[in-house]
Structure formats: C-alpha cells, structure tokens
C-alpha cells in the first residue's frame, strides 16, 4: 500500500514529524477535516521505511519547487506550468493535486525554512542517492521551465545541492545534463539535437563508443522506475521516471545512429 493509501485508509501514523510532517499536516488540512483520514499514531513507521520516504519525497518536492520558483522574486507562468506538468505525470487525483498545490504555496512563503526541510529530507532518504538525484532533476527542470536560468536561481539550486551532500562539480554536471534534457525535447536542427543528446548523457562530443555505452547504461540504471520505486520514490511518480528513461534511450539511439 502506498503512502497515500495509508492516509486514505485512515492511518496517519507514518507521518514523518519535523518540518516535513508539519507541512503535510497543513497541506492535508481540508482533506483530514473532511473525515477521510484520522491521526492515529499507534503504528508509526521508523526512519527509512518506504512509505515514510515516499511521503517525505512528495512533501519536499512540491514545497521546494515552490521555493525555487519564487527565488527570482516572482513565479512565472512557465514555472507554474512545470509544476502542473509534474502533477499530470503523477496522475494525481483532485485531493492529491490540492495537497501538492498547498505544498507548493508553502514553499513560496517568506518564512519557509529551506535548510530545515532539506536536512530532514536528506535524513529520511537514508543514503538513497538516486532519489536525491531525481529530486534535484525536478527542481532544475522547474528553474529551466522559462528557458532562462537566472543567476540567483542557479545559486539557490547550488545551495540546495550542497545541503544534500552533492558537490559543486556534481551539481554542474547534473545541471548540464538537465539542460540537455530541456533542449532535447525542443524544436532543434539535427546538429543541435545531437549536441543536446551529448549533454543529456553527460558526454563529450568526441566520446568513444565504449564511453557512450557506459553512460547510457549508467543513466538507465539510475532512472529505472522499478528500482526508484523500491528505494522510496512515490509510486505516483513512475511516469516521471519512465519519461526520463525514454529520453535517455532516444538520445543513445540518436548518437549511435549518427556514428554509424
């Protein structure tokens, strides 16, 4: 049973506590008041439990998305569209969508404590580095939604990565790859699409055949939906992970065909 299923079933005992738990409590406010769930604490799940990680990932993702979107002073329509796109990919029902929007709005508030949220999120992930990478990918995609990464947005993203234990070099490698993802889906010439494919896979244009295969296998392994779900990615996000693997495969096939 997924983390949402526990709430729908009347069990709210796996709440993670701390700032993430507090935000979930606020975001679920109307839903809980409606009598569809209660706050029974007799079966609280311990640190690292899958449903606990799933709820933490959901809360951190949408709240920090709101924080990143507001970091340049205003939330653009493109950034809102990106958040809505993630919600659509997750196939959220009306109640889930309402909670996601509430979390996004919490992140936009002046008194939102990014450091506290990230500290708890990292702790809840319990060394699941692939989940942290997916989390950062979503945030970077949000910042890139308007096709212009502002200086302060880049600084905020760099600070988030640092809080999560990701080095500056690792962050900029990931940023370059996410720019490749963003460009790869756009209207490009053949040459530009090939360049974006190299960025997406984190490769130099003069890479060898072996380097191409190795990068492809690595990215597919890191984004495999089943593996991510097993590590705590909310089941609702399987389409987000699947779309990533489709782009990775398409980029690999394009580069392989271009070499031939």
Number of C-alpha atoms within 10 A of each C-alpha: 8 16 23 17 12 15 20 16 13 15 20 23 18 24 26 23 14 11 21 24 18 14 21 23 18 16 22 21 13 14 19 18 10 10 10 12 17 17 14 13 12 10 11 15 16 14 15 17 16 21 25 23 30 24 24 29 22 21 26 26 23 26 27 27 29 27 25 28 28 20 19 17 11 11 15 15 12 16 22 18 14 22 25 15 13 17 20 16 17 18 15 16 10 9 11 17 16 16 24 24 19 21 26 25 19 22 27 21 13 9 8 17 14 18 13 13 22 19 14 19 22 21 16 23 24 14 12 17 16 19 22 19 18 19 20 25 17 20 24 23 21 23 27 22 20 16 13 9 16 14 9 13 21 19 12 17 20 21 18 21 21 14 16 20 13 18 14 13 10 12 19 16 15 20 23 17 21 23 18 22 23 17 19 23 11 11 9 13 9 11 9 14 20 20 20 26 27 26 24 28 27 20 19 12 13 9 10 11 11 9 13 21 12 13 18 22 15 12 17 20 14 18 23 16 22 13 13 21 18 11 21 25 29 23 19 18 20 20 16 19 20 17 14 19 20 13 18 23 17 14 25 22 14 17 18 13 9 10 8 6
